Amino acid sequence: MSIKVISVSKIYKTQKVLNAISFSADKGQIIGFLGPNGAGKSTMMKILTGFIKPNGGAVFVDEIDVLQNPIEAQKTIGYLPEHNPLYTDMYVREYLQFQAAIFKVDKSQIEICIEKVGLTVEAHKKINQLSKGYQQRVGLAAAILHNPKVLILDEPTTGLDPNQLVEIRALIKELGKEKTVLFSTHIMQEVEAVCDRVIIIKEGEIVVDKLLKEIRTKQSQVIEVTFDYKIEEQFIKRLPNLESYKNNYNTTWFLTFDSEEDMSAVVFDFAQENGLKILGLNTQNQNLENLFRESTS
């Protein structure tokens, strides 16, 4: 098992950022690690890399105890943090040579990584002369330079234009064939294009952990309905095939049904039978964006 997280908690002063989180990941998996701002994603990634220590729990990367042997664990991890920490007054090759020396990597790997991330035409420049997108590529090249078994990428596609996005997506998918990739982003399309599995975190707790194919094939419908006045939860529960429900506003409900039947007609009948007027109704198929909104709202 490439990553194993057991009941990890983290507290900053009086704020609990992570609350007994547990998950694991195998080689060859690309995992989308999602959540709203402040959910604890970056904190979990920093704990995995040994950059910060949790208040409780255990973390293993490639069966190495990160808390007991952080330096040894870091040899197996490639990390691209959200705020890419580059020495911008260095030339691209100079910076990668510096990184190669730290990890004691043969310098022949530098040109291989430059080509892999599509930096060849910019490799002769200083980093501060590069666009944000190309600076991201430098960070990604540094992360894969020592051929790590685990890649932790925090917002890796920030600043990339549409063409660069396609290239980096393809690279991450290729790397994911032989590595474990934990990939954080706010862009749902990125997850759908790249990942095999999704973990959604909210207020320091995992609320969803599913394979992406399960989300795609799930016969769920999400109906957002607004009635003319507030109704009690017990009435909503009477709806057939109701999987989950949430009252976001006084008179508006998000209803998730597990059915192939179009449930909007059923909701209309329900309203008529109970003397309600429907002021608004939107029907959506279950997808990652809907799941994220339901899980984190």
Secondary structure, DSSP 8 states (H G I E B T S, - for coil): --EEEEEEEEEETTEEEEEEEEEEE-TT-EEEEE--TTSSHHHHHHHHTTSS--SEEEEEETTEETTT-HHHHHTTEEEE-SS----TTSBHHHHHHHHHHHHT--THHHHHHHHHTT-GGGTTSBGGGS-HHHHHHHHHHHHHTT--SEEEEESTTTT--HHHHHHHHHHHHHHTTTSEEEEE-S-HHHHHHH-SEEEEEETTEEEEEEEHHHHHH--EEEEEEEESS---HHHHTTSTTEEEEEE-SSSEEEEEEE-SS-THHHHHHHHHHTT--EEEEEEEE--HHHHHHHHH-
